[in-house]
Amino acid sequence: MTKKLTAYKAFDKDMTCRDFKYEVGKTYEHKGSIELCNKGFHACTLPFDCFSYYGQPANLAEVELEGVSEEKSDDSKVVAAKITITAELSISEWTKRQVKALIDLCKPATTG
């Protein structure tokens, strides 16, 4: 079974990203190879990193990724072969996830 990864994605007002239209609750699969910043479905594991790629998005969502590449970017951007749009997030929900992500990043530094 493929491990699933929770991540975050930003969209235009009609839930498109790079001319590809998404719907909440739907799963999409990329056929062929995937490559960071080139081919496949991209998202960020840290919510605030999405703003590096989408200045002021109209829609924000939590997504579930499968078949995630081992490729790394300078931030938390990842690429996967399969994406499910699990939930559209309000600004309040998005902010809560950002705060949780920051706390989680600080925990290893305080437990040493």
Long-range contacts (C-beta under 8 A, 24 or more apart in sequence): 2-66, 2-67, 2-82, 3-66, 3-68, 4-64, 4-65, 4-66, 5-45, 5-64, 5-65, 5-66, 5-68, 5-78, 5-80, 6-45, 6-62, 6-63, 6-64, 6-65, 6-86, 7-43, 7-44, 7-45, 7-62, 7-63, 7-64, 7-65, 7-76, 7-78, 8-43, 8-44, 8-45, 8-46, 8-47, 8-49, 8-50, 8-60, 8-61, 8-62, 8-63, 8-89, 8-94, 8-97, 9-42, 9-43, 9-44, 9-50, 9-60, 9-61, 9-63, 9-83, 9-85, 10-50, 10-51, 10-53, 10-54, 10-57, 10-59, 10-60, 10-61, 11-54, 11-57, 11-58, 11-59, 11-60, 11-61, 12-57, 12-58, 12-59, 13-58, 13-59, 15-59, 15-85, 17-54, 22-61, 22-85, 23-85, 24-61, 24-85, 24-86, 24-87, 24-88, 25-84, 25-85, 25-86, 26-84, 26-85, 27-82, 27-83, 27-84, 28-82, 28-83, 28-84, 29-81, 29-82, 30-80, 30-81, 30-82, 34-67, 34-69, 34-79, 34-80, 34-81, 35-69, 35-71, 35-79, 36-69, 36-71, 36-72, 36-73, 36-77, 36-78, 36-79, 37-73, 37-77, 37-79, 39-79, 40-69, 40-79, 40-80, 40-81, 41-65, 41-79, 41-80, 41-81, 41-82, 41-83, 42-77, 42-78, 42-79, 42-80, 43-77, 43-78, 43-80, 43-83, 44-75, 44-76, 44-77, 44-78, 45-76, 45-78, 46-75, 46-76, 46-98, 46-101, 46-105, 47-94, 47-97, 47-98, 47-101, 48-98, 48-101, 49-75, 49-76, 49-77, 52-77, 53-77, 59-88, 60-88, 60-89, 60-91, 60-94, 61-85, 61-86, 61-87, 61-88, 61-89, 62-86, 62-87, 62-89, 62-97
